Amino acid sequence: MKIAMIGQKGIPARSGGIERHVEELSAELVSRGHEVLVFCRAWYIWPIRNHRGVRCLKAPTIQTKHLDAIVHTLTSIVLAAREKVDIFHIHGVGPALLAWLPKLLRPSAKVIVTFHCIDRHHQKWNWFARLMLGLGERAAVYLPDATITVSKTLEAYCRMNYSANTKYIPNGAQVPLESADAKLLEPLGLTPGNYLLFCARLVKHKGPHLLIKAWKQIQMKRPELIKGKKLAIVGGSAFTDTYVEQLKKQAQDDDSIVLTGTQTGDTLHSLFLYSYAMVHPSESEGLPIAVLEGMSYGKCVLSSDIPENLELTQEHGLSFRRGNVTELVEEMIMMLEQPDLVHAVGQEARKFIATHYDWKDIAETTDYLYQLVQLEPGFEDIKV
């Protein structure tokens, strides 16, 4: 089959869960004999033409906070129709607003939408954007030939709010086997085993401001516990420059808090591999790839107790009440005091990810869904 991936910023992924999802899924689908086209935004990553066997095509866009995604989706769909693709696979509820268009431009093709998260809950959007994202949710579940949800929580959300029958196919992770160069940490002022890691886009709903606040409270309560240790905040802006500046001010004059900016490739690999543990205090998620990746490295992950995080950390990690800085401080202190527990939890997490969230299995299930939508109506009753 010829498959178009639409809605992501591009690959290789520099940041963002959807971009990582599309990169890994596309590469696995290519290995299964499909031709995969990923439509990219020039400002994100270009001039990549071929990545891991995946064709990367540039589609025009308008690089502003509110127009970037929808304009790029429109131009990507038009270009994909010209390429005569068999499957339009749209990622995200914002791009899903245009899920009707492929049916007009190429009626023989099928449309899949992956519902990655409830974007209208994200604090960076104004009222109009949230209204459009709410409409995008309806489009995501009613317009395509099939809808994928990446977490059981989202699957239940679509069933309860829209009476929609979606297909649960989670995000995944590759359990890393190769070593990493610890010297890559030196320019960041970090040393192996001596830092807690936060890795996500720097947007408010991911909670890095809460983490910095908790770290400073630990400094006051238990300074001896974090002597020689640091907090590494890995990630960059996502049209959130004002918020990033607030984080920099919050962390200024404290050399134990390191804002590394966006990191990729070997440096990101080293950051995960050599971290002591990972903290993810987010308030809204789909199924967090950063947490999946941290666990795949054998790291103990402390997350907020939102349902999407707890799908991963309830039995194979640690959690605290969402937004509760006091509990976050207590759990972080406990982690720092008990390295043996942190190691044991991390090793069990690694086994859990390897068993249940392997990209090869996820690609196989997605491939099967592609084949089902090619059949006559009624495939919805077949278990995926």
C-alpha atoms as a printed R data frame, in Angstrom:
    type eleno elety resid chain resno       x      y      z
1   ATOM     1    CA   MET     A     1   0.000  0.000  0.000
2   ATOM     2    CA   LYS     A     2   0.958  3.619 -0.480
3   ATOM     3    CA   ILE     A     3   0.417  5.488  2.793
4   ATOM     4    CA   ALA     A     4   0.501  9.227  3.478
5   ATOM     5    CA   MET     A     5   1.284 10.456  6.992
6   ATOM     6    CA   ILE     A     6  -0.284 13.891  7.524
7   ATOM     7    CA   GLY     A     7  -0.492 16.274 10.499
8   ATOM     8    CA   GLN     A     8   2.997 15.859 11.961
9   ATOM     9    CA   LYS     A     9   5.689 18.521 11.666
10  ATOM    10    CA   GLY     A    10   8.142 16.135 10.039
11  ATOM    11    CA   ILE     A    11  10.789 13.477 10.561
12  ATOM    12    CA   PRO     A    12  13.344 12.748 11.891
13  ATOM    13    CA   ALA     A    13  11.703 13.825 15.130
14  ATOM    14    CA   ARG     A    14  13.386 16.731 16.881
15  ATOM    15    CA   SER     A    15  10.687 17.081 19.522
16  ATOM    16    CA   GLY     A    16   7.053 16.164 19.992
17  ATOM    17    CA   GLY     A    17   5.329 12.865 20.641
18  ATOM    18    CA   ILE     A    18   3.425 12.812 17.343
19  ATOM    19    CA   GLU     A    19   6.638 13.262 15.373
20  ATOM    20    CA   ARG     A    20   8.311 10.394 17.231
21  ATOM    21    CA   HIS     A    21   5.201  8.252 16.730
22  ATOM    22    CA   VAL     A    22   5.098  8.933 12.982
23  ATOM    23    CA   GLU     A    23   8.829  8.329 12.529
24  ATOM    24    CA   GLU     A    24   8.867  4.955 14.263
25  ATOM    25    CA   LEU     A    25   5.558  3.742 12.821
26  ATOM    26    CA   SER     A    26   6.512  4.794  9.280
27  ATOM    27    CA   ALA     A    27   9.902  3.064  9.434
28  ATOM    28    CA   GLU     A    28   8.296 -0.165 10.635
29  ATOM    29    CA   LEU     A    29   5.623  0.004  7.921
30  ATOM    30    CA   VAL     A    30   8.345  0.411  5.275
31  ATOM    31    CA   SER     A    31  10.034 -2.692  6.641
32  ATOM    32    CA   ARG     A    32   6.721 -4.496  6.090
33  ATOM    33    CA   GLY     A    33   6.784 -3.633  2.377
34  ATOM    34    CA   HIS     A    34   4.675 -0.463  2.246
35  ATOM    35    CA   GLU     A    35   5.559  2.834  0.595
36  ATOM    36    CA   VAL     A    36   5.208  5.590  3.194
37  ATOM    37    CA   LEU     A    37   5.146  9.317  2.483
38  ATOM    38    CA   VAL     A    38   5.613 11.709  5.409
39  ATOM    39    CA   PHE     A    39   4.681 15.341  4.733
40  ATOM    40    CA   CYS     A    40   7.044 17.787  6.439
41  ATOM    41    CA   ARG     A    41   7.134 21.471  7.328
42  ATOM    42    CA   ALA     A    42  10.241 23.191  5.984
43  ATOM    43    CA   TRP     A    43  10.834 25.169  9.186
44  ATOM    44    CA   TYR     A    44  10.907 21.968 11.271
45  ATOM    45    CA   ILE     A    45  13.328 19.749  9.374
46  ATOM    46    CA   TRP     A    46  14.492 20.041  5.778
47  ATOM    47    CA   PRO     A    47  15.994 19.167  3.243
48  ATOM    48    CA   ILE     A    48  15.616 15.532  4.341
49  ATOM    49    CA   ARG     A    49  14.323 13.562  1.343
50  ATOM    50    CA   ASN     A    50  14.548  9.995  2.576
51  ATOM    51    CA   HIS     A    51  14.782  8.883  6.199
52  ATOM    52    CA   ARG     A    52  14.927  5.209  7.205
53  ATOM    53    CA   GLY     A    53  13.355  4.268  3.868
54  ATOM    54    CA   VAL     A    54  10.489  6.754  4.295
55  ATOM    55    CA   ARG     A    55   9.893  9.392  1.600
56  ATOM    56    CA   CYS     A    56   9.830 12.896  3.085
57  ATOM    57    CA   LEU     A    57   7.924 15.509  1.091
58  ATOM    58    CA   LYS     A    58   7.728 19.219  1.801
59  ATOM    59    CA   ALA     A    59   4.254 20.772  1.894
60  ATOM    60    CA   PRO     A    60   3.741 24.554  2.125
61  ATOM    61    CA   THR     A    61   2.465 26.113  5.346
62  ATOM    62    CA   ILE     A    62   2.110 29.417  7.168
63  ATOM    63    CA   GLN     A    63   4.386 29.341 10.213
64  ATOM    64    CA   THR     A    64   2.169 30.854 12.884
65  ATOM    65    CA   LYS     A    65   0.782 29.341 16.073
66  ATOM    66    CA   HIS     A    66  -2.809 29.082 14.803
67  ATOM    67    CA   LEU     A    67  -2.373 28.515 11.044
68  ATOM    68    CA   ASP     A    68   0.653 26.225 10.808
69  ATOM    69    CA   ALA     A    69  -1.026 22.868 11.408
70  ATOM    70    CA   ILE     A    70  -4.252 23.381  9.455
71  ATOM    71    CA   VAL     A    71  -2.608 24.983  6.391
72  ATOM    72    CA   HIS     A    72   0.039 22.262  6.278
73  ATOM    73    CA   THR     A    73  -2.665 19.594  6.558
74  ATOM    74    CA   LEU     A    74  -4.557 21.140  3.636
75  ATOM    75    CA   THR     A    75  -1.543 21.282  1.330
76  ATOM    76    CA   SER     A    76  -0.392 17.813  2.409
77  ATOM    77    CA   ILE     A    77  -3.758 16.264  1.537
78  ATOM    78    CA   VAL     A    78  -3.716 17.893 -1.913
79  ATOM    79    CA   LEU     A    79  -0.179 16.642 -2.586
80  ATOM    80    CA   ALA     A    80  -0.997 13.157 -1.256
81  ATOM    81    CA   ALA     A    81  -3.994 12.943 -3.595
82  ATOM    82    CA   ARG     A    82  -1.700 13.755 -6.524
83  ATOM    83    CA   GLU     A    83   0.586 10.941 -5.358
84  ATOM    84    CA   LYS     A    84  -2.444  8.594 -5.581
85  ATOM    85    CA   VAL     A    85  -2.035  7.184 -2.095
86  ATOM    86    CA   ASP     A    86  -4.198  4.342 -0.816
87  ATOM    87    CA   ILE     A    87  -4.323  5.494  2.815
88  ATOM    88    CA   PHE     A    88  -4.489  9.021  4.201
89  ATOM    89    CA   HIS     A    89  -3.353  8.643  7.827
90  ATOM    90    CA   ILE     A    90  -4.050 11.911  9.660
91  ATOM    91    CA   HIS     A    91  -2.472 12.526 13.065
92  ATOM    92    CA   GLY     A    92  -4.138 14.780 15.648
93  ATOM    93    CA   VAL     A    93  -7.604 16.235 16.182
94  ATOM    94    CA   GLY     A    94  -6.687 19.622 14.706
95  ATOM    95    CA   PRO     A    95  -5.680 18.177 11.319
96  ATOM    96    CA   ALA     A    96  -8.739 15.886 11.524
97  ATOM    97    CA   LEU     A    97 -10.906 18.915 10.735
98  ATOM    98    CA   LEU     A    98  -9.989 18.197  7.100
99  ATOM    99    CA   ALA     A    99 -10.622 14.444  7.212
100 ATOM   100    CA   TRP     A   100 -13.464 14.927  4.701
101 ATOM   101    CA   LEU     A   101 -11.207 16.353  1.991
102 ATOM   102    CA   PRO     A   102  -9.417 13.140  0.888
103 ATOM   103    CA   LYS     A   103 -12.820 11.618  0.047
104 ATOM   104    CA   LEU     A   104 -13.434 14.422 -2.435
105 ATOM   105    CA   LEU     A   105  -9.983 14.391 -3.990
106 ATOM   106    CA   ARG     A   106  -9.428 10.622 -4.089
107 ATOM   107    CA   PRO     A   107 -12.667  8.688 -3.385
108 ATOM   108    CA   SER     A   108 -11.033  5.262 -3.672
109 ATOM   109    CA   ALA     A   109  -8.605  5.964 -0.820
110 ATOM   110    CA   LYS     A   110  -9.314  5.303  2.846
111 ATOM   111    CA   VAL     A   111  -8.873  7.752  5.718
112 ATOM   112    CA   ILE     A   112  -7.490  6.895  9.159
113 ATOM   113    CA   VAL     A   113  -7.220  9.398 12.018
114 ATOM   114    CA   THR     A   114  -5.090  8.858 15.106
115 ATOM   115    CA   PHE     A   115  -6.501 10.659 18.154
116 ATOM   116    CA   HIS     A   116  -3.294 11.451 20.063
117 ATOM   117    CA   CYS     A   117  -4.595 13.632 22.890
118 ATOM   118    CA   ILE     A   118  -7.325 16.059 23.955
119 ATOM   119    CA   ASP     A   119  -5.584 19.141 22.586
120 ATOM   120    CA   ARG     A   120  -8.303 21.596 23.636
121 ATOM   121    CA   HIS     A   121  -7.231 21.066 27.262
122 ATOM   122    CA   HIS     A   122  -3.813 22.521 26.531
123 ATOM   123    CA   GLN     A   123  -3.369 25.916 28.136
124 ATOM   124    CA   LYS     A   124  -1.573 27.554 25.201
125 ATOM   125    CA   TRP     A   125  -4.774 27.757 23.109
126 ATOM   126    CA   ASN     A   126  -7.292 30.617 23.145
127 ATOM   127    CA   TRP     A   127 -11.064 30.115 23.173
128 ATOM   128    CA   PHE     A   128 -11.408 30.018 19.378
129 ATOM   129    CA   ALA     A   129  -8.628 27.446 18.975
130 ATOM   130    CA   ARG     A   130 -10.233 25.307 21.682
131 ATOM   131    CA   LEU     A   131 -13.574 25.523 19.871
132 ATOM   132    CA   MET     A   132 -11.928 24.353 16.640
133 ATOM   133    CA   LEU     A   133 -10.119 21.551 18.455
134 ATOM   134    CA   GLY     A   134 -13.427 20.450 19.959
135 ATOM   135    CA   LEU     A   135 -14.883 20.281 16.456
136 ATOM   136    CA   GLY     A   136 -11.740 18.424 15.426
137 ATOM   137    CA   GLU     A   137 -12.508 15.738 17.993
138 ATOM   138    CA   ARG     A   138 -15.913 15.174 16.390
139 ATOM   139    CA   ALA     A   139 -14.340 15.074 12.957
140 ATOM   140    CA   ALA     A   140 -11.721 12.605 14.205
141 ATOM   141    CA   VAL     A   141 -14.297 10.081 15.385
142 ATOM   142    CA   TYR     A   142 -17.089 10.533 12.819
143 ATOM   143    CA   LEU     A   143 -15.461 11.323  9.453
144 ATOM   144    CA   PRO     A   144 -12.684  8.760  8.808
145 ATOM   145    CA   ASP     A   145 -12.997  5.107  7.885
146 ATOM   146    CA   ALA     A   146 -11.385  4.249 11.227
147 ATOM   147    CA   THR     A   147 -10.110  6.112 14.290
148 ATOM   148    CA   ILE     A   148  -7.126  5.020 16.369
149 ATOM   149    CA   THR     A   149  -6.746  6.070 20.008
150 ATOM   150    CA   VAL     A   150  -3.274  5.796 21.552
151 ATOM   151    CA   SER     A   151  -4.409  5.124 25.128
152 ATOM   152    CA   LYS     A   152  -7.201  3.215 26.830
153 ATOM   153    CA   THR     A   153  -8.185  6.464 28.510
154 ATOM   154    CA   LEU     A   154  -8.742  8.123 25.124
155 ATOM   155    CA   GLU     A   155 -10.617  5.079 23.867
156 ATOM   156    CA   ALA     A   156 -12.997  5.387 26.829
157 ATOM   157    CA   TYR     A   157 -13.258  9.163 26.312
158 ATOM   158    CA   CYS     A   158 -14.390  8.737 22.713
159 ATOM   159    CA   ARG     A   159 -16.876  6.054 23.692
160 ATOM   160    CA   MET     A   160 -18.357  8.059 26.573
161 ATOM   161    CA   ASN     A   161 -18.453 11.477 24.863
162 ATOM   162    CA   TYR     A   162 -19.140 10.563 21.251
163 ATOM   163    CA   SER     A   163 -20.448  6.967 21.377
164 ATOM   164    CA   ALA     A   164 -17.623  6.214 18.978
165 ATOM   165    CA   ASN     A   165 -16.016  2.850 18.417
166 ATOM   166    CA   THR     A   166 -12.277  3.539 18.110
167 ATOM   167    CA   LYS     A   167  -9.340  1.153 17.776
168 ATOM   168    CA   TYR     A   168  -6.846  1.209 20.644
169 ATOM   169    CA   ILE     A   169  -3.293  1.037 19.277
170 ATOM   170    CA   PRO     A   170  -0.809  2.607 21.725
171 ATOM   171    CA   ASN     A   171   2.329  4.621 21.264
172 ATOM   172    CA   GLY     A   172   5.490  2.590 21.528
173 ATOM   173    CA   ALA     A   173   9.194  2.604 22.333
174 ATOM   174    CA   GLN     A   174  12.315  0.763 21.256
175 ATOM   175    CA   VAL     A   175  14.244 -0.724 24.157
176 ATOM   176    CA   PRO     A   176  17.789  0.628 23.553
177 ATOM   177    CA   LEU     A   177  20.616 -1.874 23.595
178 ATOM   178    CA   GLU     A   178  23.588  0.264 22.556
179 ATOM   179    CA   SER     A   179  25.797  2.243 24.921
180 ATOM   180    CA   ALA     A   180  26.291  6.011 24.793
181 ATOM   181    CA   ASP     A   181  29.166  8.447 25.082
182 ATOM   182    CA   ALA     A   182  29.055 10.052 28.528
183 ATOM   183    CA   LYS     A   183  31.289 12.867 27.244
184 ATOM   184    CA   LEU     A   184  28.267 14.259 25.386
185 ATOM   185    CA   LEU     A   185  26.935 15.336 28.786
186 ATOM   186    CA   GLU     A   186  29.965 17.520 29.564
187 ATOM   187    CA   PRO     A   187  28.898 20.594 27.520
188 ATOM   188    CA   LEU     A   188  25.616 20.527 29.461
189 ATOM   189    CA   GLY     A   189  27.367 20.420 32.830
190 ATOM   190    CA   LEU     A   190  25.939 16.994 33.691
191 ATOM   191    CA   THR     A   191  27.568 13.806 34.962
192 ATOM   192    CA   PRO     A   192  26.232 10.229 34.746
193 ATOM   193    CA   GLY     A   193  23.799  9.234 37.475
194 ATOM   194    CA   ASN     A   194  23.713 12.675 39.045
195 ATOM   195    CA   TYR     A   195  20.667 14.320 37.493
196 ATOM   196    CA   LEU     A   196  16.914 13.937 37.330
197 ATOM   197    CA   LEU     A   197  15.528 14.205 33.807
198 ATOM   198    CA   PHE     A   198  12.498 16.011 32.439
199 ATOM   199    CA   CYS     A   199  12.021 15.637 28.667
200 ATOM   200    CA   ALA     A   200   9.119 17.249 26.788
201 ATOM   201    CA   ARG     A   201   8.136 20.324 24.828
202 ATOM   202    CA   LEU     A   202   8.262 23.384 27.070
203 ATOM   203    CA   VAL     A   203   4.544 24.031 27.289
204 ATOM   204    CA   LYS     A   204   2.666 24.777 30.488
205 ATOM   205    CA   HIS     A   205   0.556 21.610 30.612
206 ATOM   206    CA   LYS     A   206   3.749 19.507 30.724
207 ATOM   207    CA   GLY     A   207   4.498 21.043 34.130
208 ATOM   208    CA   PRO     A   208   8.217 21.975 34.063
209 ATOM   209    CA   HIS     A   209   7.457 25.069 36.184
210 ATOM   210    CA   LEU     A   210   6.070 22.759 38.899
211 ATOM   211    CA   LEU     A   211   9.190 20.633 38.737
212 ATOM   212    CA   ILE     A   212  11.512 23.618 39.111
213 ATOM   213    CA   LYS     A   213   9.444 24.838 42.070
214 ATOM   214    CA   ALA     A   214   9.660 21.399 43.707
215 ATOM   215    CA   TRP     A   215  13.424 21.215 43.117
216 ATOM   216    CA   LYS     A   216  13.932 24.548 44.847
217 ATOM   217    CA   GLN     A   217  11.899 23.378 47.821
218 ATOM   218    CA   ILE     A   218  14.077 20.284 48.101
219 ATOM   219    CA   GLN     A   219  17.131 22.540 48.073
220 ATOM   220    CA   MET     A   220  15.726 24.345 51.109
221 ATOM   221    CA   LYS     A   221  14.521 21.241 52.985
222 ATOM   222    CA   ARG     A   222  17.258 18.739 52.195
223 ATOM   223    CA   PRO     A   223  20.289 20.505 50.687
224 ATOM   224    CA   GLU     A   224  22.587 17.618 51.596
225 ATOM   225    CA   LEU     A   225  20.426 15.221 49.553
226 ATOM   226    CA   ILE     A   226  20.949 16.996 46.233
227 ATOM   227    CA   LYS     A   227  24.530 18.083 46.735
228 ATOM   228    CA   GLY     A   228  26.312 17.413 43.441
229 ATOM   229    CA   LYS     A   229  23.040 16.589 41.692
230 ATOM   230    CA   LYS     A   230  21.162 18.535 39.044
231 ATOM   231    CA   LEU     A   231  17.762 18.852 37.395
232 ATOM   232    CA   ALA     A   232  17.928 18.595 33.588
233 ATOM   233    CA   ILE     A   233  15.025 20.192 31.700
234 ATOM   234    CA   VAL     A   234  15.247 18.907 28.112
235 ATOM   235    CA   GLY     A   235  13.010 20.473 25.470
236 ATOM   236    CA   GLY     A   236  12.273 23.584 23.491
237 ATOM   237    CA   SER     A   237   9.511 26.017 22.667
238 ATOM   238    CA   ALA     A   238   6.360 25.012 20.802
239 ATOM   239    CA   PHE     A   239   5.123 28.518 19.927
240 ATOM   240    CA   THR     A   240   5.504 29.126 23.696
241 ATOM   241    CA   ASP     A   241   8.446 31.533 23.802
242 ATOM   242    CA   THR     A   242   6.911 33.626 26.580
243 ATOM   243    CA   TYR     A   243   6.516 30.572 28.807
244 ATOM   244    CA   VAL     A   244  10.086 29.461 28.068
245 ATOM   245    CA   GLU     A   245  11.344 32.875 29.175
246 ATOM   246    CA   GLN     A   246   9.370 32.462 32.402
247 ATOM   247    CA   LEU     A   247  11.097 29.130 33.009
248 ATOM   248    CA   LYS     A   248  14.502 30.702 32.419
249 ATOM   249    CA   LYS     A   249  13.734 33.418 34.957
250 ATOM   250    CA   GLN     A   250  12.490 30.791 37.414
251 ATOM   251    CA   ALA     A   251  15.774 28.879 37.047
252 ATOM   252    CA   GLN     A   252  18.155 31.830 36.851
253 ATOM   253    CA   ASP     A   253  21.047 32.067 39.310
254 ATOM   254    CA   ASP     A   254  20.740 28.326 40.063
255 ATOM   255    CA   ASP     A   255  23.401 26.252 38.326
256 ATOM   256    CA   SER     A   256  21.798 23.015 39.574
257 ATOM   257    CA   ILE     A   257  18.927 23.556 37.094
258 ATOM   258    CA   VAL     A   258  20.021 22.977 33.505
259 ATOM   259    CA   LEU     A   259  17.767 23.982 30.609
260 ATOM   260    CA   THR     A   260  19.363 22.131 27.715
261 ATOM   261    CA   GLY     A   261  17.021 23.230 24.927
262 ATOM   262    CA   THR     A   262  15.934 20.731 22.285
263 ATOM   263    CA   GLN     A   263  18.230 17.700 22.056
264 ATOM   264    CA   THR     A   264  18.263 14.879 19.516
265 ATOM   265    CA   GLY     A   265  20.295 11.903 18.382
266 ATOM   266    CA   ASP     A   266  23.276 10.725 20.419
267 ATOM   267    CA   THR     A   267  23.023 13.543 22.958
268 ATOM   268    CA   LEU     A   268  19.388 12.731 23.746
269 ATOM   269    CA   HIS     A   269  20.305  9.042 23.948
270 ATOM   270    CA   SER     A   270  23.010  9.876 26.481
271 ATOM   271    CA   LEU     A   271  20.662 12.101 28.499
272 ATOM   272    CA   PHE     A   272  18.182  9.253 28.924
273 ATOM   273    CA   LEU     A   273  20.759  6.529 29.482
274 ATOM   274    CA   TYR     A   274  22.775  8.293 32.179
275 ATOM   275    CA   SER     A   275  19.937  9.929 34.119
276 ATOM   276    CA   TYR     A   276  19.274  8.863 37.708
277 ATOM   277    CA   ALA     A   277  15.498  8.866 37.189
278 ATOM   278    CA   MET     A   278  12.832 10.751 35.266
279 ATOM   279    CA   VAL     A   279  10.040 13.089 36.404
280 ATOM   280    CA   HIS     A   280   6.982 13.881 34.260
281 ATOM   281    CA   PRO     A   281   4.516 16.221 36.050
282 ATOM   282    CA   SER     A   282   2.149 16.789 33.107
283 ATOM   283    CA   GLU     A   283  -1.496 17.804 33.419
284 ATOM   284    CA   SER     A   284  -2.664 16.558 30.001
285 ATOM   285    CA   GLU     A   285  -1.451 13.720 27.767
286 ATOM   286    CA   GLY     A   286  -2.438 11.136 25.198
287 ATOM   287    CA   LEU     A   287   0.026  8.373 26.030
288 ATOM   288    CA   PRO     A   288   3.335 10.115 26.769
289 ATOM   289    CA   ILE     A   289   6.149  8.894 24.536
290 ATOM   290    CA   ALA     A   290   8.712 10.591 26.796
291 ATOM   291    CA   VAL     A   291   7.567  8.356 29.665
292 ATOM   292    CA   LEU     A   292   7.592  5.281 27.415
293 ATOM   293    CA   GLU     A   293  11.133  6.080 26.332
294 ATOM   294    CA   GLY     A   294  12.320  6.751 29.867
295 ATOM   295    CA   MET     A   295  10.935  3.401 30.980
296 ATOM   296    CA   SER     A   296  12.474  1.664 27.954
297 ATOM   297    CA   TYR     A   297  15.877  2.873 29.223
298 ATOM   298    CA   GLY     A   298  15.202  1.177 32.550
299 ATOM   299    CA   LYS     A   299  14.493  4.419 34.380
300 ATOM   300    CA   CYS     A   300  12.145  4.854 37.304
301 ATOM   301    CA   VAL     A   301   9.568  7.444 36.227
302 ATOM   302    CA   LEU     A   302   7.692  9.662 38.681
303 ATOM   303    CA   SER     A   303   4.585 11.007 36.935
304 ATOM   304    CA   SER     A   304   1.465 12.943 37.780
305 ATOM   305    CA   ASP     A   305  -1.560 10.751 38.417
306 ATOM   306    CA   ILE     A   306  -3.577 11.638 35.319
307 ATOM   307    CA   PRO     A   307  -5.106  8.468 33.831
308 ATOM   308    CA   GLU     A   308  -2.965  8.559 30.686
309 ATOM   309    CA   ASN     A   309   0.238  8.535 32.756
310 ATOM   310    CA   LEU     A   310  -1.044  5.909 35.155
311 ATOM   311    CA   GLU     A   311  -1.558  3.467 32.278
312 ATOM   312    CA   LEU     A   312   2.241  3.278 32.369
313 ATOM   313    CA   THR     A   313   3.339  4.199 35.886
314 ATOM   314    CA   GLN     A   314   0.617  2.881 38.189
315 ATOM   315    CA   GLU     A   315   2.251 -0.547 38.483
316 ATOM   316    CA   HIS     A   316   5.667  0.148 36.958
317 ATOM   317    CA   GLY     A   317   6.591  3.571 38.271
318 ATOM   318    CA   LEU     A   318   5.753  6.202 40.887
319 ATOM   319    CA   SER     A   319   3.102  8.909 40.919
320 ATOM   320    CA   PHE     A   320   1.863 11.999 42.760
321 ATOM   321    CA   ARG     A   321  -1.379 13.977 42.656
322 ATOM   322    CA   ARG     A   322  -1.538 16.247 39.628
323 ATOM   323    CA   GLY     A   323  -0.439 19.788 40.440
324 ATOM   324    CA   ASN     A   324   0.392 18.957 44.071
325 ATOM   325    CA   VAL     A   325   3.900 20.345 44.578
326 ATOM   326    CA   THR     A   326   4.061 19.118 48.188
327 ATOM   327    CA   GLU     A   327   3.533 15.509 47.086
328 ATOM   328    CA   LEU     A   328   5.956 15.975 44.208
329 ATOM   329    CA   VAL     A   329   8.632 17.126 46.664
330 ATOM   330    CA   GLU     A   330   7.984 14.155 48.969
331 ATOM   331    CA   GLU     A   331   8.213 11.627 46.136
332 ATOM   332    CA   MET     A   332  11.367 13.170 44.713
333 ATOM   333    CA   ILE     A   333  13.018 13.094 48.124
334 ATOM   334    CA   MET     A   334  12.051  9.443 48.501
335 ATOM   335    CA   MET     A   335  13.564  8.654 45.085
336 ATOM   336    CA   LEU     A   336  16.813 10.375 45.982
337 ATOM   337    CA   GLU     A   337  16.982  8.570 49.320
338 ATOM   338    CA   GLN     A   338  16.344  5.084 47.896
339 ATOM   339    CA   PRO     A   339  18.572  4.343 44.872
340 ATOM   340    CA   ASP     A   340  18.001  0.582 45.188
341 ATOM   341    CA   LEU     A   341  14.238  1.070 44.847
342 ATOM   342    CA   VAL     A   342  14.728  3.426 41.896
343 ATOM   343    CA   HIS     A   343  16.896  0.831 40.144
344 ATOM   344    CA   ALA     A   344  14.461 -2.034 40.796
345 ATOM   345    CA   VAL     A   345  11.429 -0.059 39.577
346 ATOM   346    CA   GLY     A   346  13.343  0.970 36.464
347 ATOM   347    CA   GLN     A   347  14.284 -2.586 35.564
348 ATOM   348    CA   GLU     A   348  10.688 -3.781 35.881
349 ATOM   349    CA   ALA     A   349   9.555 -0.811 33.785
350 ATOM   350    CA   ARG     A   350  11.977 -1.804 31.024
351 ATOM   351    CA   LYS     A   351  10.564 -5.336 30.905
352 ATOM   352    CA   PHE     A   352   7.006 -3.974 30.842
353 ATOM   353    CA   ILE     A   353   7.724 -1.693 27.859
354 ATOM   354    CA   ALA     A   354   9.541 -4.430 25.940
355 ATOM   355    CA   THR     A   355   6.569 -6.749 26.390
356 ATOM   356    CA   HIS     A   356   3.638 -4.413 25.705
357 ATOM   357    CA   TYR     A   357   4.799 -1.377 23.695
358 ATOM   358    CA   ASP     A   358   7.139 -2.612 20.967
359 ATOM   359    CA   TRP     A   359   6.901 -0.622 17.717
360 ATOM   360    CA   LYS     A   360   7.024 -3.765 15.596
361 ATOM   361    CA   ASP     A   361   3.847 -5.064 17.232
362 ATOM   362    CA   ILE     A   362   2.198 -1.651 16.929
363 ATOM   363    CA   ALA     A   363   3.052 -1.428 13.218
364 ATOM   364    CA   GLU     A   364   1.699 -4.931 12.651
365 ATOM   365    CA   THR     A   365  -1.615 -4.013 14.268
366 ATOM   366    CA   THR     A   366  -1.803 -0.743 12.301
367 ATOM   367    CA   ASP     A   367  -1.052 -2.623  9.076
368 ATOM   368    CA   TYR     A   368  -3.882 -5.021  9.878
369 ATOM   369    CA   LEU     A   369  -6.250 -2.083 10.380
370 ATOM   370    CA   TYR     A   370  -5.242 -0.650  6.992
371 ATOM   371    CA   GLN     A   371  -6.162 -3.966  5.415
372 ATOM   372    CA   LEU     A   372  -9.492 -4.120  7.241
373 ATOM   373    CA   VAL     A   373 -10.638 -0.709  6.022
374 ATOM   374    CA   GLN     A   374 -10.137 -1.935  2.468
375 ATOM   375    CA   LEU     A   375 -12.883 -4.502  3.066
376 ATOM   376    CA   GLU     A   376 -16.627 -4.034  2.763
377 ATOM   377    CA   PRO     A   377 -18.509 -2.142  5.548
378 ATOM   378    CA   GLY     A   378 -18.756 -4.112  8.746
379 ATOM   379    CA   PHE     A   379 -15.046 -4.397  9.491
380 ATOM   380    CA   GLU     A   380 -15.676 -2.381 12.673
381 ATOM   381    CA   ASP     A   381 -16.938 -5.530 14.336
382 ATOM   382    CA   ILE     A   382 -13.666 -7.343 13.749
383 ATOM   383    CA   LYS     A   383 -11.341 -7.234 16.750
384 ATOM   384    CA   VAL     A   384  -8.027 -5.474 16.075
